[in-house]
Every structure is written in C-alpha cells, then in structure tokens.
Amino acid sequence: MSSLPNDTTGPLQQLSLTDLRLRTSAKWRVHGPDVLPLWIAEMDVPLAEPITRALTEALAHGDTGYAAGTAYAEAYDGFARERWGWDGVAADRTSLVADVMTGAVEVLRLVTGPGDAVVVNSPVYPPFYGFVGHMDRRVVEAPLGTGHRIDPDALEAAFREATAGGRRAAFLLCSPHNPTGTVHTRDELAAVAELAGAYGVRVVADEIHAPVVLPGAEHVPFLSVPGAEGAFALLSASKAWNLAGLKSALAVAGPAAAAELARLPLVVSHGPSHWGVIAHSAALRHGGAWLDGVLTGLDANRKLFAGLLAEHLPGVRYRQPDGTYLAWLDCRDLGLGDDPAAVFLERGRVALAGGTPFGTGGAGHVRVTLATSPEILTEAVRRMAAAL
C-alpha cells in the first residue's frame, strides 16, 4: 500500500499515505517506511485553515517571541461556554503551562509532597506513571471496573490507602479516559468529587481530550460538578486540532483553589510556546467547524473499525470509544502473550501501542489510533489479521 487517493469529504480523508510519509514527527519517523503507524496520538489530518492563517500572519510580522497574556484562557472560555455551557475558565484562575503533563506535575507539587500518593485509574496513559515517579510521588492504582468505567469501591480503597497515616494525596483523573475512550458521566464525576472530599484527596483532571467527544456522549468538565471547587483541570487544544508540536496548555483552578494556583512559580509560564498560544487560540475561536468534521470522521471510523475486527479478527474484544480517537483492544484470546503489539509490528508491519505500560489491566492489550483515513484503518486490520 504505497498511496491513497485524496478525498475532500473530511479532514481525515484529505491526505494520502504518500503525503503523510513526508512528515518528520515521531509518528512517521520512529518506525521504517514499510510500517503503518497507529501507535501515537497524532492525527492524519491537514492543519485547520484558521490555525494556518494565524501562524502565517504571525510569521509575516516576525511575531516569534515569548508567550504572555490571557488570550488562550479567553479563547478556551468561549469554546467551553459554546460547547459545554460551562463558564469555569476564568482568566484570573488560570495559568499558562507548557503542556498538560507538565502542568499536572506543577499542580501536583502544589498539593502533595515527596512520598505522597497520586491515585490513577489503570489502565491509563503511561506518562502518568513516569511523571509521578520522577517527581518522587508514589502511584496508587484504582483499576477501572466493568465497561471501562470508574469503580467507586476501587477508588475509595485507593483513597483510603493513599491517605493512610494522614498523608496528603491527589487523584490524577483522565477525562475522557486514555486509552479506553471512556467519557465519564456527570453522576460518576459527582461521586468522585464526593469521595475526594470525604478523604481530603485533591483532584487534578487531565482533560486534554475533552473536545474529542463523539455523538451519543457528552463531556462534563470536572470543575463544573458539585464539590469540585477545590480541584484543578488541565486543558489544551492539542489533541483536538493535532497541535502537539506547538506547546501550550492551561492550568485551571476551581474557585477554592485559586490561591494555590497563584503560587505556581513564574518560571512555569515560560514553558509554553508563543506560537502554541497563537495556534491553540485560533483553533478554539475559529476551528469549530473543522473539529466537527473530524468528529464526524471519527464516528464513522469507530464503527468501521468494529466491523473490520468482527470480520477479520473476531477473537479481539473491542468496545467502541465514546471519546478520544483511541481504540483499546483486548487481544488476550489471540494467544500472543502480554505484548501483542510486538507481534503485530514484527509480523504485520503495523505499529500499535503496547498495553503493558498502561499499568494494571494493560497486559495483552493494544491501543490503536483511529484518527486516520478509512483506507489506512482497513489496511492496518488486514495486516494485523495476516500476522496471525
């Protein structure tokens, strides 16, 4: 499969494989040119025109200095009001940070100390483990339950363990959840807030995938639920508009946590790229129609993928995601061991994310990025089936 025809029906169908292989990002350079890469959270889309226009104008003006101001917060505020009916992105309760994980680490430093625990819902985004460990905190897992949903009993047990002896603790919430694509409901998040309040656990919500919620589901900002006034959220346009290379994100405090966020060291705000702020702000203000096109394509892709798996890989268990552009596949019945991704790469020349680094519940699983063309998805499943 060397090339795919161009199609202008949506952002996910506008680039051929030949076009994509001209890219030099991690997705297209970590593996060789014979590999189909569906392992990392990058989308196979052209840049949204409003972003291109904003960056072109900035370049024409030589506007390549340091990031400053509240433009990003104001843009996200407008987006949140329009999409979710939420008015919680008040500029005076936000701080610019380089990216969501960097911001989460800095917020965790505000509310925990060395040796304190950070609770996570496994299986979860691997950097949750790496960053937390690197900052001398310990991870306590509260594994997801039936249907990849938050298990209140597991979460309470983790909170009890994390706060034993009067220690401070935090809960690093992934919402929507990576890798399962679970979109937490308002009732589930309210229950989290209630439990966190009962145990004195501070919630830090990673909402980087928040704009990528598919038909039939609704994103609920954690800071909008009762009892979350003392929590924090990390927001970004990065995933929804494919802007990982243009670093910028927002840390947002609930009303009762504003004074703590204000203690964030000034140097933290030096991390975001000025071009990142320009690009993300343009996306949030003017990229809604483009995003809607992506969501339409992702909705079709998740259904297409289900059909392809049923036809070619019936031994794989797959629950269609409600959010993100990620698919979490249970391959344990295929007899490929703990790391089926290694087999699919070696035998099928398709790169997927192996499940083991996602923590408890990850062995025998793979994560697939669905944000590509239907043709590439189809070829990927064909290769995976051939690997067996």
PERA-V904131 format. One record per residue. N is the residue number from 1. RES is the residue in three letters. SS is DSSP state (~ for helix, > for strand, _ for the rest). PHI is phi in whole degrees, -180 to 180 (NA if undefined). PSI is psi in radians with two decimals (999 if undefined). Layout:
n=N res=RES ss=SS phi=PHI psi=PSI
n=N res=RES ss=SS phi=PHI psi=PSI
//
This chain:
n=1 res=MET ss=_ phi=NA psi=1.75
n=2 res=SER ss=_ phi=-103 psi=-0.43
n=3 res=SER ss=_ phi=-157 psi=2.67
n=4 res=LEU ss=_ phi=-126 psi=2.56
n=5 res=PRO ss=_ phi=-69 psi=2.55
n=6 res=ASN ss=_ phi=-71 psi=2.58
n=7 res=ASP ss=_ phi=-147 psi=2.38
n=8 res=THR ss=_ phi=-105 psi=0.39
n=9 res=THR ss=_ phi=-80 psi=-0.21
n=10 res=GLY ss=_ phi=180 psi=2.79
n=11 res=PRO ss=~ phi=-57 psi=-0.54
n=12 res=LEU ss=~ phi=-79 psi=-0.07
n=13 res=GLN ss=~ phi=-123 psi=0.35
n=14 res=GLN ss=_ phi=-102 psi=-0.17
n=15 res=LEU ss=_ phi=-120 psi=2.35
n=16 res=SER ss=_ phi=-81 psi=2.88
n=17 res=LEU ss=~ phi=-61 psi=-0.62
n=18 res=THR ss=~ phi=-62 psi=-0.76
n=19 res=ASP ss=~ phi=-58 psi=-0.83
n=20 res=LEU ss=~ phi=-66 psi=-0.60
n=21 res=ARG ss=_ phi=-72 psi=-0.11
n=22 res=LEU ss=_ phi=-78 psi=-0.27
n=23 res=ARG ss=_ phi=-72 psi=2.63
n=24 res=THR ss=_ phi=-116 psi=0.23
n=25 res=SER ss=_ phi=-74 psi=3.00
n=26 res=ALA ss=~ phi=-55 psi=-0.71
n=27 res=LYS ss=~ phi=-55 psi=-0.66
n=28 res=TRP ss=~ phi=-104 psi=0.06
n=29 res=ARG ss=~ phi=-125 psi=-0.30
n=30 res=VAL ss=_ phi=-67 psi=-0.66
n=31 res=HIS ss=_ phi=-110 psi=2.88
n=32 res=GLY ss=_ phi=-72 psi=2.97
n=33 res=PRO ss=_ phi=-70 psi=-0.14
n=34 res=ASP ss=_ phi=-92 psi=0.01
n=35 res=VAL ss=_ phi=-102 psi=2.37
n=36 res=LEU ss=> phi=-87 psi=2.04
n=37 res=PRO ss=> phi=-94 psi=1.95
n=38 res=LEU ss=_ phi=-128 psi=0.62
n=39 res=TRP ss=_ phi=-104 psi=-0.42
n=40 res=ILE ss=_ phi=-118 psi=2.71
n=41 res=ALA ss=_ phi=-82 psi=1.18
n=42 res=GLU ss=_ phi=-121 psi=2.51
n=43 res=MET ss=_ phi=-98 psi=2.57
n=44 res=ASP ss=_ phi=-92 psi=1.25
n=45 res=VAL ss=_ phi=-136 psi=2.69
n=46 res=PRO ss=_ phi=-74 psi=2.80
n=47 res=LEU ss=_ phi=-68 psi=2.42
n=48 res=ALA ss=_ phi=-61 psi=2.41
n=49 res=GLU ss=~ phi=-57 psi=-0.70
n=50 res=PRO ss=~ phi=-61 psi=-0.55
n=51 res=ILE ss=~ phi=-72 psi=-0.81
n=52 res=THR ss=~ phi=-57 psi=-0.76
n=53 res=ARG ss=~ phi=-63 psi=-0.77
n=54 res=ALA ss=~ phi=-65 psi=-0.71
n=55 res=LEU ss=~ phi=-71 psi=-0.64
n=56 res=THR ss=~ phi=-64 psi=-0.74
n=57 res=GLU ss=~ phi=-65 psi=-0.70
n=58 res=ALA ss=~ phi=-64 psi=-0.73
n=59 res=LEU ss=~ phi=-63 psi=-0.73
n=60 res=ALA ss=~ phi=-62 psi=-0.54
n=61 res=HIS ss=_ phi=-91 psi=0.00
n=62 res=GLY ss=_ phi=65 psi=0.52
n=63 res=ASP ss=_ phi=-86 psi=1.28
n=64 res=THR ss=_ phi=-126 psi=0.62
n=65 res=GLY ss=_ phi=-92 psi=-2.53
n=66 res=TYR ss=> phi=-92 psi=2.63
n=67 res=ALA ss=_ phi=-74 psi=2.52
n=68 res=ALA ss=_ phi=-163 psi=2.84
n=69 res=GLY ss=_ phi=91 psi=-3.04
n=70 res=THR ss=_ phi=-116 psi=0.32
n=71 res=ALA ss=~ phi=-59 psi=-0.70
n=72 res=TYR ss=~ phi=-65 psi=-0.84
n=73 res=ALA ss=~ phi=-60 psi=-0.72
n=74 res=GLU ss=~ phi=-66 psi=-0.67
n=75 res=ALA ss=~ phi=-67 psi=-0.73
n=76 res=TYR ss=~ phi=-69 psi=-0.61
n=77 res=ASP ss=~ phi=-59 psi=-0.81
n=78 res=GLY ss=~ phi=-63 psi=-0.73
n=79 res=PHE ss=~ phi=-64 psi=-0.78
n=80 res=ALA ss=~ phi=-65 psi=-0.67
n=81 res=ARG ss=~ phi=-65 psi=-0.75
n=82 res=GLU ss=~ phi=-71 psi=-0.79
n=83 res=ARG ss=~ phi=-83 psi=-0.66
n=84 res=TRP ss=~ phi=-121 psi=-0.03
n=85 res=GLY ss=_ phi=62 psi=0.61
n=86 res=TRP ss=_ phi=-118 psi=2.29
n=87 res=ASP ss=_ phi=-111 psi=0.51
n=88 res=GLY ss=_ phi=-90 psi=0.02
n=89 res=VAL ss=_ phi=-95 psi=1.18
n=90 res=ALA ss=_ phi=-80 psi=2.23
n=91 res=ALA ss=~ phi=-56 psi=-0.60
n=92 res=ASP ss=~ phi=-78 psi=-0.02
n=93 res=ARG ss=~ phi=-119 psi=0.51
n=94 res=THR ss=> phi=-128 psi=2.83
n=95 res=SER ss=> phi=-145 psi=2.37
n=96 res=LEU ss=> phi=-69 psi=2.36
n=97 res=VAL ss=> phi=-135 psi=2.85
n=98 res=ALA ss=_ phi=-66 psi=-0.76
n=99 res=ASP ss=_ phi=-161 psi=3.08
n=100 res=VAL ss=~ phi=-65 psi=-0.76
n=101 res=MET ss=~ phi=-70 psi=-0.70
n=102 res=THR ss=~ phi=-61 psi=-0.75
n=103 res=GLY ss=~ phi=-65 psi=-0.71
n=104 res=ALA ss=~ phi=-62 psi=-0.74
n=105 res=VAL ss=~ phi=-61 psi=-0.79
n=106 res=GLU ss=~ phi=-66 psi=-0.65
n=107 res=VAL ss=~ phi=-68 psi=-0.72
n=108 res=LEU ss=~ phi=-60 psi=-0.60
n=109 res=ARG ss=~ phi=-64 psi=-0.53
n=110 res=LEU ss=~ phi=-71 psi=-0.55
n=111 res=VAL ss=~ phi=-115 psi=-0.05
n=112 res=THR ss=_ phi=-137 psi=2.91
n=113 res=GLY ss=_ phi=-124 psi=3.02
n=114 res=PRO ss=_ phi=-53 psi=2.34
n=115 res=GLY ss=_ phi=88 psi=-0.23
n=116 res=ASP ss=_ phi=-73 psi=2.87
n=117 res=ALA ss=> phi=-99 psi=2.57
n=118 res=VAL ss=> phi=-123 psi=2.10
n=119 res=VAL ss=> phi=-87 psi=2.43
n=120 res=VAL ss=> phi=-135 psi=2.70
n=121 res=ASN ss=_ phi=-95 psi=1.73
n=122 res=SER ss=_ phi=-82 psi=2.64
n=123 res=PRO ss=_ phi=-72 psi=2.48
n=124 res=VAL ss=_ phi=-148 psi=2.82
n=125 res=TYR ss=_ phi=-39 psi=2.06
n=126 res=PRO ss=_ phi=-54 psi=-0.63
n=127 res=PRO ss=~ phi=-60 psi=-0.32
n=128 res=PHE ss=~ phi=-57 psi=-0.69
n=129 res=TYR ss=~ phi=-74 psi=-0.81
n=130 res=GLY ss=~ phi=-65 psi=-0.83
n=131 res=PHE ss=~ phi=-68 psi=-0.72
n=132 res=VAL ss=~ phi=-64 psi=-0.77
n=133 res=GLY ss=~ phi=-64 psi=-0.67
n=134 res=HIS ss=~ phi=-67 psi=-0.45
n=135 res=MET ss=_ phi=-94 psi=0.29
n=136 res=ASP ss=_ phi=65 psi=0.64
n=137 res=ARG ss=_ phi=-114 psi=2.84
n=138 res=ARG ss=> phi=-112 psi=2.51
n=139 res=VAL ss=> phi=-90 psi=2.32
n=140 res=VAL ss=> phi=-117 psi=2.15
n=141 res=GLU ss=> phi=-89 psi=2.46
n=142 res=ALA ss=_ phi=-125 psi=1.52
n=143 res=PRO ss=_ phi=-58 psi=2.52
n=144 res=LEU ss=_ phi=-61 psi=2.67
n=145 res=GLY ss=_ phi=-104 psi=-2.63
n=146 res=THR ss=~ phi=-57 psi=2.35
n=147 res=GLY ss=~ phi=71 psi=0.34
n=148 res=HIS ss=~ phi=62 psi=0.55
n=149 res=ARG ss=_ phi=-105 psi=2.77
n=150 res=ILE ss=_ phi=-61 psi=2.28
n=151 res=ASP ss=_ phi=-97 psi=1.90
n=152 res=PRO ss=~ phi=-59 psi=-0.63
n=153 res=ASP ss=~ phi=-68 psi=-0.75
n=154 res=ALA ss=~ phi=-65 psi=-0.67
n=155 res=LEU ss=~ phi=-67 psi=-0.74
n=156 res=GLU ss=~ phi=-64 psi=-0.72
n=157 res=ALA ss=~ phi=-61 psi=-0.71
n=158 res=ALA ss=~ phi=-67 psi=-0.71
n=159 res=PHE ss=~ phi=-63 psi=-0.70
n=160 res=ARG ss=~ phi=-63 psi=-0.76
n=161 res=GLU ss=~ phi=-66 psi=-0.74
n=162 res=ALA ss=~ phi=-65 psi=-0.57
n=163 res=THR ss=_ phi=-101 psi=0.10
n=164 res=ALA ss=~ phi=-56 psi=2.43
n=165 res=GLY ss=~ phi=77 psi=0.21
n=166 res=GLY ss=~ phi=80 psi=0.26
n=167 res=ARG ss=_ phi=-72 psi=2.61
n=168 res=ARG ss=_ phi=-71 psi=2.67
n=169 res=ALA ss=> phi=-154 psi=2.77
n=170 res=ALA ss=> phi=-135 psi=2.77
n=171 res=PHE ss=> phi=-119 psi=2.02
n=172 res=LEU ss=> phi=-91 psi=1.71
n=173 res=LEU ss=> phi=-89 psi=2.31
n=174 res=CYS ss=> phi=-104 psi=1.98
n=175 res=SER ss=_ phi=-146 psi=1.93
n=176 res=PRO ss=_ phi=-61 psi=2.83
n=177 res=HIS ss=_ phi=-88 psi=2.28
n=178 res=ASN ss=_ phi=-107 psi=2.02
n=179 res=PRO ss=_ phi=-109 psi=-0.01
n=180 res=THR ss=_ phi=-82 psi=-0.31
n=181 res=GLY ss=_ phi=76 psi=0.27
n=182 res=THR ss=_ phi=-70 psi=2.31
n=183 res=VAL ss=_ phi=-107 psi=1.98
n=184 res=HIS ss=_ phi=-70 psi=2.45
n=185 res=THR ss=_ phi=-83 psi=2.90
n=186 res=ARG ss=~ phi=-60 psi=-0.73
n=187 res=ASP ss=~ phi=-64 psi=-0.71
n=188 res=GLU ss=~ phi=-63 psi=-0.75
n=189 res=LEU ss=~ phi=-70 psi=-0.62
n=190 res=ALA ss=~ phi=-64 psi=-0.66
n=191 res=ALA ss=~ phi=-66 psi=-0.65
n=192 res=VAL ss=~ phi=-61 psi=-0.81
n=193 res=ALA ss=~ phi=-61 psi=-0.70
n=194 res=GLU ss=~ phi=-66 psi=-0.79
n=195 res=LEU ss=~ phi=-63 psi=-0.77
n=196 res=ALA ss=~ phi=-61 psi=-0.71
n=197 res=GLY ss=~ phi=-64 psi=-0.70
n=198 res=ALA ss=~ phi=-65 psi=-0.58
n=199 res=TYR ss=~ phi=-104 psi=-0.01
n=200 res=GLY ss=_ phi=71 psi=0.49
n=201 res=VAL ss=_ phi=-92 psi=2.31
n=202 res=ARG ss=> phi=-89 psi=2.25
n=203 res=VAL ss=> phi=-95 psi=2.28
n=204 res=VAL ss=> phi=-123 psi=1.93
n=205 res=ALA ss=> phi=-99 psi=2.11
n=206 res=ASP ss=> phi=-87 psi=1.88
n=207 res=GLU ss=_ phi=-115 psi=0.65
n=208 res=ILE ss=_ phi=-64 psi=-0.53
n=209 res=HIS ss=_ phi=-92 psi=0.14
n=210 res=ALA ss=_ phi=-54 psi=-0.71
n=211 res=PRO ss=_ phi=-71 psi=-0.22
n=212 res=VAL ss=_ phi=-101 psi=1.24
n=213 res=VAL ss=> phi=-119 psi=2.28
n=214 res=LEU ss=_ phi=-94 psi=2.87
n=215 res=PRO ss=_ phi=-52 psi=2.37
n=216 res=GLY ss=_ phi=101 psi=-0.19
n=217 res=ALA ss=_ phi=-129 psi=2.87
n=218 res=GLU ss=_ phi=-139 psi=2.25
n=219 res=HIS ss=_ phi=-78 psi=2.29
n=220 res=VAL ss=_ phi=-114 psi=1.95
n=221 res=PRO ss=_ phi=-59 psi=2.29
n=222 res=PHE ss=~ phi=-60 psi=-0.64
n=223 res=LEU ss=~ phi=-68 psi=-0.14
n=224 res=SER ss=~ phi=-90 psi=-0.12
n=225 res=VAL ss=_ phi=-92 psi=2.66
n=226 res=PRO ss=_ phi=-59 psi=2.39
n=227 res=GLY ss=_ phi=91 psi=-0.03
n=228 res=ALA ss=_ phi=-100 psi=0.28
n=229 res=GLU ss=_ phi=-63 psi=-0.45
n=230 res=GLY ss=_ phi=-100 psi=0.25
n=231 res=ALA ss=_ phi=-96 psi=3.10
n=232 res=PHE ss=> phi=-133 psi=2.71
n=233 res=ALA ss=> phi=-135 psi=2.60
n=234 res=LEU ss=> phi=-115 psi=2.16
n=235 res=LEU ss=> phi=-123 psi=2.61
n=236 res=SER ss=_ phi=-163 psi=2.68
n=237 res=ALA ss=_ phi=-91 psi=0.07
n=238 res=SER ss=_ phi=-56 psi=-0.94
n=239 res=LYS ss=_ phi=-73 psi=-0.75
n=240 res=ALA ss=_ phi=-67 psi=-0.50
n=241 res=TRP ss=_ phi=-118 psi=0.25
n=242 res=ASN ss=_ phi=59 psi=0.93
n=243 res=LEU ss=_ phi=-118 psi=0.51
n=244 res=ALA ss=_ phi=-59 psi=-0.54
n=245 res=GLY ss=_ phi=-81 psi=-0.07
n=246 res=LEU ss=_ phi=-116 psi=1.53
n=247 res=LYS ss=_ phi=-68 psi=2.18
n=248 res=SER ss=_ phi=-177 psi=2.49
n=249 res=ALA ss=> phi=-160 psi=3.01
n=250 res=LEU ss=> phi=-124 psi=2.35
n=251 res=ALA ss=> phi=-97 psi=2.27
n=252 res=VAL ss=> phi=-124 psi=2.33
n=253 res=ALA ss=> phi=-105 psi=2.49
n=254 res=GLY ss=_ phi=-67 psi=2.86
n=255 res=PRO ss=~ phi=-54 psi=-0.63
n=256 res=ALA ss=~ phi=-83 psi=-0.09
n=257 res=ALA ss=~ phi=-112 psi=0.09
n=258 res=ALA ss=~ phi=-60 psi=-0.72
n=259 res=ALA ss=~ phi=-64 psi=-0.61
n=260 res=GLU ss=~ phi=-69 psi=-0.77
n=261 res=LEU ss=~ phi=-62 psi=-0.57
n=262 res=ALA ss=_ phi=-64 psi=-0.32
n=263 res=ARG ss=_ phi=-84 psi=-0.03
n=264 res=LEU ss=_ phi=-58 psi=2.26
n=265 res=PRO ss=_ phi=-57 psi=2.45
n=266 res=LEU ss=~ phi=-56 psi=-0.59
n=267 res=VAL ss=~ phi=-63 psi=-0.39
n=268 res=VAL ss=~ phi=-62 psi=-0.61
n=269 res=SER ss=~ phi=-73 psi=-0.12
n=270 res=HIS ss=~ phi=-82 psi=-0.19
n=271 res=GLY ss=_ phi=-74 psi=-0.65
n=272 res=PRO ss=_ phi=-66 psi=2.56
n=273 res=SER ss=> phi=-81 psi=2.37
n=274 res=HIS ss=~ phi=-58 psi=-0.73
n=275 res=TRP ss=~ phi=-65 psi=-0.57
n=276 res=GLY ss=~ phi=-62 psi=-0.81
n=277 res=VAL ss=~ phi=-60 psi=-0.76
n=278 res=ILE ss=~ phi=-61 psi=-0.83
n=279 res=ALA ss=~ phi=-66 psi=-0.81
n=280 res=HIS ss=~ phi=-66 psi=-0.69
n=281 res=SER ss=~ phi=-65 psi=-0.73
n=282 res=ALA ss=~ phi=-64 psi=-0.71
n=283 res=ALA ss=~ phi=-60 psi=-0.84
n=284 res=LEU ss=~ phi=-68 psi=-0.63
n=285 res=ARG ss=~ phi=-80 psi=-0.67
n=286 res=HIS ss=~ phi=-128 psi=0.02
n=287 res=GLY ss=_ phi=-103 psi=0.31
n=288 res=GLY ss=~ phi=-65 psi=-0.74
n=289 res=ALA ss=~ phi=-66 psi=-0.72
n=290 res=TRP ss=~ phi=-61 psi=-0.78
n=291 res=LEU ss=~ phi=-60 psi=-0.71
n=292 res=ASP ss=~ phi=-61 psi=-0.63
n=293 res=GLY ss=~ phi=-65 psi=-0.70
n=294 res=VAL ss=~ phi=-64 psi=-0.79
n=295 res=LEU ss=~ phi=-63 psi=-0.67
n=296 res=THR ss=~ phi=-62 psi=-0.76
n=297 res=GLY ss=~ phi=-66 psi=-0.68
n=298 res=LEU ss=~ phi=-67 psi=-0.66
n=299 res=ASP ss=~ phi=-60 psi=-0.78
n=300 res=ALA ss=~ phi=-66 psi=-0.69
n=301 res=ASN ss=~ phi=-66 psi=-0.69
n=302 res=ARG ss=~ phi=-65 psi=-0.59
n=303 res=LYS ss=~ phi=-74 psi=-0.74
n=304 res=LEU ss=~ phi=-58 psi=-0.78
n=305 res=PHE ss=~ phi=-62 psi=-0.71
n=306 res=ALA ss=~ phi=-60 psi=-0.76
n=307 res=GLY ss=~ phi=-66 psi=-0.70
n=308 res=LEU ss=~ phi=-63 psi=-0.74
n=309 res=LEU ss=~ phi=-66 psi=-0.75
n=310 res=ALA ss=~ phi=-60 psi=-0.62
n=311 res=GLU ss=~ phi=-80 psi=-0.76
n=312 res=HIS ss=~ phi=-105 psi=-0.45
n=313 res=LEU ss=_ phi=-136 psi=1.10
n=314 res=PRO ss=_ phi=-64 psi=-0.28
n=315 res=GLY ss=_ phi=-79 psi=-0.10
n=316 res=VAL ss=_ phi=-91 psi=2.33
n=317 res=ARG ss=> phi=-98 psi=2.25
n=318 res=TYR ss=> phi=-143 psi=2.19
n=319 res=ARG ss=_ phi=-107 psi=2.10
n=320 res=GLN ss=_ phi=-58 psi=2.31
n=321 res=PRO ss=_ phi=-71 psi=2.58
n=322 res=ASP ss=_ phi=-92 psi=-0.33
n=323 res=GLY ss=> phi=-150 psi=3.06
n=324 res=THR ss=_ phi=66 psi=-3.10
n=325 res=TYR ss=_ phi=-121 psi=0.70
n=326 res=LEU ss=> phi=-119 psi=2.50
n=327 res=ALA ss=> phi=-118 psi=2.36
n=328 res=TRP ss=> phi=-112 psi=1.99
n=329 res=LEU ss=> phi=-109 psi=2.25
n=330 res=ASP ss=> phi=-92 psi=1.88
n=331 res=CYS ss=_ phi=-106 psi=0.26
n=332 res=ARG ss=~ phi=-63 psi=-0.51
n=333 res=ASP ss=~ phi=-77 psi=-0.08
n=334 res=LEU ss=~ phi=-85 psi=-0.19
n=335 res=GLY ss=_ phi=71 psi=0.56
n=336 res=LEU ss=_ phi=-100 psi=0.12
n=337 res=GLY ss=_ phi=82 psi=-2.90
n=338 res=ASP ss=_ phi=-71 psi=-0.39
n=339 res=ASP ss=_ phi=-126 psi=1.24
n=340 res=PRO ss=~ phi=-63 psi=-0.42
n=341 res=ALA ss=~ phi=-60 psi=-0.62
n=342 res=ALA ss=~ phi=-64 psi=-0.65
n=343 res=VAL ss=~ phi=-69 psi=-0.79
n=344 res=PHE ss=~ phi=-63 psi=-0.60
n=345 res=LEU ss=~ phi=-72 psi=-0.83
n=346 res=GLU ss=~ phi=-68 psi=-0.80
n=347 res=ARG ss=~ phi=-93 psi=-0.51
n=348 res=GLY ss=~ phi=-110 psi=-0.18
n=349 res=ARG ss=_ phi=57 psi=0.75
n=350 res=VAL ss=> phi=-128 psi=2.24
n=351 res=ALA ss=> phi=-97 psi=2.11
n=352 res=LEU ss=_ phi=-124 psi=2.88
n=353 res=ALA ss=> phi=-86 psi=2.16
n=354 res=GLY ss=> phi=-68 psi=2.58
n=355 res=GLY ss=_ phi=-81 psi=-0.43
n=356 res=THR ss=~ phi=-56 psi=-0.75
n=357 res=PRO ss=~ phi=-63 psi=-0.20
n=358 res=PHE ss=~ phi=-81 psi=0.03
n=359 res=GLY ss=_ phi=91 psi=-2.87
n=360 res=THR ss=_ phi=-54 psi=2.26
n=361 res=GLY ss=_ phi=95 psi=0.00
n=362 res=GLY ss=_ phi=-95 psi=-0.44
n=363 res=ALA ss=_ phi=-59 psi=2.41
n=364 res=GLY ss=_ phi=80 psi=0.11
n=365 res=HIS ss=> phi=-116 psi=2.86
n=366 res=VAL ss=> phi=-138 psi=2.69
n=367 res=ARG ss=> phi=-111 psi=2.33
n=368 res=VAL ss=> phi=-119 psi=2.37
n=369 res=THR ss=> phi=-88 psi=2.06
n=370 res=LEU ss=_ phi=-88 psi=-0.08
n=371 res=ALA ss=_ phi=-83 psi=1.18
n=372 res=THR ss=_ phi=-148 psi=-3.04
n=373 res=SER ss=_ phi=-78 psi=2.71
n=374 res=PRO ss=~ phi=-57 psi=-0.59
n=375 res=GLU ss=~ phi=-66 psi=-0.75
n=376 res=ILE ss=~ phi=-68 psi=-0.71
n=377 res=LEU ss=~ phi=-59 psi=-0.76
n=378 res=THR ss=~ phi=-63 psi=-0.79
n=379 res=GLU ss=~ phi=-65 psi=-0.64
n=380 res=ALA ss=~ phi=-62 psi=-0.80
n=381 res=VAL ss=~ phi=-65 psi=-0.68
n=382 res=ARG ss=~ phi=-58 psi=-0.76
n=383 res=ARG ss=~ phi=-67 psi=-0.71
n=384 res=MET ss=~ phi=-61 psi=-0.74
n=385 res=ALA ss=~ phi=-66 psi=-0.69
n=386 res=ALA ss=~ phi=-64 psi=-0.48
n=387 res=ALA ss=_ phi=-67 psi=-0.32
n=388 res=LEU ss=_ phi=-88 psi=999
//
